[in-house]
Amino acid sequence: MKFPRPLQPARLLKRYKRFLADVVLADGRQVTVHCPNPGSMMGLSDPDSEVWLSPAPPGRKMPFGWELVRVGDHLVGINTAWPNRLAEEALAAARIGALDGYGVPRREVPYGENSRIDLLLESPDRPPCYVEVKNVHLKRQAEAEFPDCVTKRGAKHLDELSAMARAGNRAVMLYVVQRTDCASFALAGDIDPAYAAAFDRARRAGVEMLCYRCEISREGIEIAEPLPITR
């Protein structure tokens, strides 16, 4: 995935009200930008961080959207709107081996109890494959972790995938790690014990757990390679 317009560098002043951030642009102007991330962004929103912004298309209320932040020597993607698109591109390029052999995915297909699956993969010679995609950007030690805050909706999705698996369908939880400095993935069970319990239930029900990290640059992001899941 290439960013549609060149990203603009800035310095973070503060993130607040979940979806807002104040930054200072390279020319010294202070502006409020959109933060496309509803999570806690633990470790990613420290004042004075180096960030990159995407210019907003005409008609948007705010002039920029926050895309990347530098953490140490690495870039981290914070935009939770991208993982579904990244997953689709990776599927089209056959970079997720466990999900090869299906046709073009269908998006946002209704399933479960008032939910929509991120991607539905279908093939005439196998059961449908329900794929839920989650964005991952938390890192506290050496591993990528999910979630970074309590997510009742995330636990609900795991239980609905479990129901699909028990009904004879294929069900997959795909974690997309938008950072380059992690060698494995684990659940942040101390942050959300209910999500960790739902994860265990889903595994027992036959839900497949996959995790892939991304390559990230100021030009774009793409899914790169699988990460082992340690918990």
C-alpha positions, 0 to 999 in steps of 0.5 A, a space after each residue: 500500500 502506497 500513501 496517496 500523497 507524500 507524508 509531511 513531517 511534524 513534532 507531536 505536542 499531545 494526543 487527546 480526546 482519542 481522535 485529536 492530536 496537536 502537532 508542530 509542522 516543519 514550517 513552525 505552524 501548530 495545527 490540530 490533526 486527525 488521529 485515526 486510532 481509538 486505542 490507548 496508543 501506549 508508548 506511541 503518543 509521547 510529547 515531542 515524538 517525530 510523526 508523519 502526516 498524510 495531507 487530507 483530501 479536499 473537504 475534510 475538516 482537518 488538514 492532516 491525518 496522523 500516519 506514522 510515529 518514530 519509536 527509537 530507530 523504527 517507524 510504527 503505523 498508527 492508522 487502524 483503517 489500513 490493516 484490512 487493506 493491507 490484508 487484501 493486498 497481501 492475499 492478492 500477492 499470495 503473501 499469506 500462505 495459509 490463506 492461498 487458493 481463494 477467490 477475491 475476498 468479499 468485505 463486510 459480509 454480515 454474520 454472527 449477531 449483528 456483526 460483519 466479517 472483515 474478509 470472507 474468502 470463498 472457493 467452490 471446493 472448500 468451506 467459506 473462510 471467515 477472516 477477522 483482521 486486527 491492528 497491532 501496534 503495542 510493544 512493551 518488551 520484545 513482543 508485539 501485543 494485543 490489545 492495548 486497551 479493553 475491547 469488548 467488541 474484539 472478544 465478541 468477534 472471537 466468540 463469533 468466529 468460534 461459532 463459525 468454526 463449530 458450524 464447519 466453516 473455516 475461521 481465522 483471526 489475523 493480527 497485522 503488526 504495524 511495526 518492524 521491531 518485534 520478533 513474536 506476538 503475545 496477548 496482553 492478558 493483563 490489559 484485557 483478561 476477558 479478551 485473553 479468555 475469548 482467545 483461548 475459547 476460540 483456539 479450542 473451537 478451532 479458530 486459526 490464529 495468524 500474525 504477520 508483521 509489516 514493512 513500513 516506510 514513509 512511502 507506504 506499508 505492506 505485510 511482510 512475514 509471519 510472526 510466531 504467537 507465543 501466547 
